[in-house]
Amino acid sequence: MQPLFLNRFAIASSAGIGLDATVQALGEMRSGLAPCTFETVRLDTFVGQIADAALAPVRADLAEFDCRNNRIAQLCLQQDGFEQSVRAAREKYGPARVGVFVGTSTSGILETELAYRRRDASGALPADFRYATTHNTYSVAWFVQSYFGLTGPSMAISTACSSSAKAFGSAARMIAAGLCDAAVVGGVDSLCLTTLYGFNSLGLLSPALCRPFDADRDGISIGEGAGMLLLEKTALGATADSIALLGVGESSDAYHMSTPHPEGLGARMAMEQALMSAELPPGAVDYINLHGTGTRSNDATEDKAVCALFGNDTPSSSTKGWTGHTLGACGAIDAIICALAIERGFMPGSVNTRTVDPALGLRYLLDNRRERPDIAMSNAFGFGGTNCSLLLGRVQS
Amino acid sequence: MNLFVESIAILAPGLTGWAAGRAVLAGEKPYEPAPFAPPVADLLPAVERRRTGLIVKLALAVGHEALTSAGRPADSVATVFTSSGGDGDVINDICITLAGSDRQVSPTRFHNSVHNAPAGYWGIATHSHHPSTSLCGFDWSFAIGLIEAAAQLQVDRQEVMLVGYDAPYPEPLGSVRRVAHPFGAALLLTRSHTGRTIAELEVTMDAKAKAISRMSDAALEQLRAGNPCARSLPLLAALAGAQPQRVTLERDAGQTLSLSVRTF
């Protein structure tokens, strides 16, 4: 595929609000996870929660969209000069030529969960409850589109935990097909009772901090957050090097709703497709940001898939120990961490993980390394057997 | 963007399958709304079948019909699933549970709550490893799915199946999100003309919003307006051979998508 330049990106998670704070947390091995005190949830688990105080109501003219998920989206849009760059792109190309592609798993379902507690005697939901602009899966893409007054194609991509990785694929196709000139690509998910109690019922929540690839790993820690990127065909910066999306690979496991293929077949196919779309051999990849959720089965099957394709020498790590598993947002968040690694010259290790599982074969980084990857891969897999791999790299502009 | 249609599937009250639906939409037979009989998800293994709700059955049924009509093997195409909201019954059950004192969510309900549940079951049923995406664009989900499918064909695929579906929400959600009846539709689309092509479709993102197409028959118009996916009906009618052959669908941001149909 034609490389698409990441001309601006922004991040907000429990590990850090903004790029600098995120890099600092990564550098200091400081996890954003803490024992769960979210809402009325009483579960023995850790979460990556953004402080309520940081989540201002959405802009007054968009008040109908106000909910935790869109507040997190807005917080992210307001970091790192992102808002200004999108406005400049809108000016440059026109509002109809800028598309919006946002991945989310649960959108603003928390609003509905809370509204159900306030049902009246007849069972009806309270009059102030707004479904379309909060709970509906499209709400967050609609919010971002409205925030900037864009009229290019917009969509929510909702494929569970691969959602915002796949958003890059849709954006790249729309630009290549000539339907837009620039794309706001992102992922947003927020803590809610559905995912906390849902993953708990599946026995997939760790009672401790999640420990990806650890011999004693025992599940995920759920996080919330957002990542937003502005993709364009040409580089914006005056610097010689720019970071670009080089490849996207997508596949389906066709195996089980909530368990990955035991041999990592779909994961491997997604990584192969990403390499093919970037026209790169496996040896060109300097660093892999793993999906690495910390469940027994994800890490074991991802390990098989990576080893089958790359051998056991490519430095790899999961950054979920910092952010928690941000579900539909992790594709965008992890891609931004890869972009930061390329831009600022480091490879993240893995916070919380103590002893790498000897049964796993890939080269797992425990400690941060001061080494600049030129090309990084980011993996995101999800329920329903959906897989997506992204390749990001430094390109001379 | 130009693309080609190999097959069409439809499932809605009184429109059971394309053969029957085509005759109604072409105006050859009157539309008679009939009670909706949920399809059987016989593509799925029995154990999985028991776990699926209406939305999954609807998506699988139209997807299966479109594939079979095109004579293509089940595992041969990439898919775009699009829906305005996912499984309302599952969301309702989960929200009732979470509002109570015992918050034990059923594991099966939880994995069925994801928006891409139909795509996941489709993979299990067809053994297809091809890429699959699941989109949401609220009331404009079908138009947005069509744009995604067209872009996929334009850029990197020979064939894509678009599967759209929406079903009513139970109370109390039903009062805040009205979907009057179930509706599913699927199109097997290809990049170039094939031996099985039955129509050519030109897709244009209108620079300025146009008036959207409606159905001239009052009952069909009621069907169209009562379900987000049923907003595809003017396109399906044009594909059935009815006039006009140029239709306009609403997409997001108050914009429109114009479609020019040429049947073979």
Boltz contact constraints between the chains, C-beta under 6 A:
constraints:
  - contact:
      token1: [A, 112]
      token2: [B, 95]
      max_distance: 6.0
  - contact:
      token1: [A, 113]
      token2: [B, 95]
      max_distance: 6.0
  - contact:
      token1: [A, 113]
      token2: [B, 98]
      max_distance: 6.0
  - contact:
      token1: [A, 116]
      token2: [B, 95]
      max_distance: 6.0
  - contact:
      token1: [A, 116]
      token2: [B, 99]
      max_distance: 6.0
  - contact:
      token1: [A, 117]
      token2: [B, 99]
      max_distance: 6.0
  - contact:
      token1: [A, 123]
      token2: [B, 172]
      max_distance: 6.0
  - contact:
      token1: [A, 124]
      token2: [B, 172]
      max_distance: 6.0
  - contact:
      token1: [A, 125]
      token2: [B, 172]
      max_distance: 6.0
  - contact:
      token1: [A, 125]
      token2: [B, 176]
      max_distance: 6.0
  - contact:
      token1: [A, 131]
      token2: [B, 176]
      max_distance: 6.0
  - contact:
      token1: [A, 131]
      token2: [B, 177]
      max_distance: 6.0
  - contact:
      token1: [A, 136]
      token2: [B, 138]
      max_distance: 6.0
  - contact:
      token1: [A, 137]
      token2: [B, 115]
      max_distance: 6.0
  - contact:
      token1: [A, 137]
      token2: [B, 136]
      max_distance: 6.0
  - contact:
      token1: [A, 138]
      token2: [B, 136]
      max_distance: 6.0
  - contact:
      token1: [A, 138]
      token2: [B, 137]
      max_distance: 6.0
  - contact:
      token1: [A, 138]
      token2: [B, 138]
      max_distance: 6.0
  - contact:
      token1: [A, 151]
      token2: [B, 253]
      max_distance: 6.0
  - contact:
      token1: [A, 151]
      token2: [B, 255]
      max_distance: 6.0
  - contact:
      token1: [A, 153]
      token2: [B, 147]
      max_distance: 6.0
  - contact:
      token1: [A, 154]
      token2: [B, 252]
      max_distance: 6.0
  - contact:
      token1: [A, 155]
      token2: [B, 135]
      max_distance: 6.0
  - contact:
      token1: [A, 155]
      token2: [B, 137]
      max_distance: 6.0
  - contact:
      token1: [A, 155]
      token2: [B, 144]
      max_distance: 6.0
  - contact:
      token1: [A, 156]
      token2: [B, 136]
      max_distance: 6.0
  - contact:
      token1: [A, 158]
      token2: [B, 115]
      max_distance: 6.0
  - contact:
      token1: [A, 158]
      token2: [B, 134]
      max_distance: 6.0
  - contact:
      token1: [A, 158]
      token2: [B, 136]
      max_distance: 6.0
  - contact:
      token1: [A, 159]
      token2: [B, 116]
      max_distance: 6.0
  - contact:
      token1: [A, 159]
      token2: [B, 134]
      max_distance: 6.0
  - contact:
      token1: [A, 160]
      token2: [B, 114]
      max_distance: 6.0
  - contact:
      token1: [A, 160]
      token2: [B, 116]
      max_distance: 6.0
  - contact:
      token1: [A, 166]
      token2: [B, 133]
      max_distance: 6.0
  - contact:
      token1: [A, 173]
      token2: [B, 151]
      max_distance: 6.0
  - contact:
      token1: [A, 173]
      token2: [B, 152]
      max_distance: 6.0
  - contact:
      token1: [A, 173]
      token2: [B, 155]
      max_distance: 6.0
  - contact:
      token1: [A, 174]
      token2: [B, 151]
      max_distance: 6.0
  - contact:
      token1: [A, 176]
      token2: [B, 155]
      max_distance: 6.0
  - contact:
      token1: [A, 177]
      token2: [B, 151]
      max_distance: 6.0
  - contact:
      token1: [A, 177]
      token2: [B, 154]
      max_distance: 6.0
  - contact:
      token1: [A, 177]
      token2: [B, 155]
      max_distance: 6.0
  - contact:
      token1: [A, 193]
      token2: [B, 98]
      max_distance: 6.0
  - contact:
      token1: [A, 194]
      token2: [B, 94]
      max_distance: 6.0
  - contact:
      token1: [A, 197]
      token2: [B, 103]
      max_distance: 6.0
  - contact:
      token1: [A, 197]
      token2: [B, 105]
      max_distance: 6.0
  - contact:
      token1: [A, 198]
      token2: [B, 105]
      max_distance: 6.0
  - contact:
      token1: [A, 198]
      token2: [B, 110]
      max_distance: 6.0
  - contact:
      token1: [A, 201]
      token2: [B, 105]
      max_distance: 6.0
  - contact:
      token1: [A, 201]
      token2: [B, 107]
      max_distance: 6.0
  - contact:
      token1: [A, 201]
      token2: [B, 110]
      max_distance: 6.0
  - contact:
      token1: [A, 202]
      token2: [B, 107]
      max_distance: 6.0
  - contact:
      token1: [A, 250]
      token2: [B, 131]
      max_distance: 6.0
  - contact:
      token1: [A, 251]
      token2: [B, 129]
      max_distance: 6.0
  - contact:
      token1: [A, 252]
      token2: [B, 123]
      max_distance: 6.0
  - contact:
      token1: [A, 252]
      token2: [B, 129]
      max_distance: 6.0
  - contact:
      token1: [A, 252]
      token2: [B, 132]
      max_distance: 6.0
  - contact:
      token1: [A, 254]
      token2: [B, 123]
      max_distance: 6.0
  - contact:
      token1: [A, 254]
      token2: [B, 127]
      max_distance: 6.0
  - contact:
      token1: [A, 254]
      token2: [B, 128]
      max_distance: 6.0
  - contact:
      token1: [A, 254]
      token2: [B, 129]
      max_distance: 6.0
  - contact:
      token1: [A, 257]
      token2: [B, 111]
      max_distance: 6.0
  - contact:
      token1: [A, 257]
      token2: [B, 120]
      max_distance: 6.0
  - contact:
      token1: [A, 258]
      token2: [B, 111]
      max_distance: 6.0
  - contact:
      token1: [A, 269]
      token2: [B, 129]
      max_distance: 6.0
  - contact:
      token1: [A, 383]
      token2: [B, 111]
      max_distance: 6.0
  - contact:
      token1: [A, 383]
      token2: [B, 114]
      max_distance: 6.0
  - contact:
      token1: [A, 384]
      token2: [B, 116]
      max_distance: 6.0
  - contact:
      token1: [A, 384]
      token2: [B, 119]
      max_distance: 6.0
  - contact:
      token1: [A, 384]
      token2: [B, 120]
      max_distance: 6.0
  - contact:
      token1: [A, 385]
      token2: [B, 120]
      max_distance: 6.0
  - contact:
      token1: [A, 385]
      token2: [B, 123]
      max_distance: 6.0
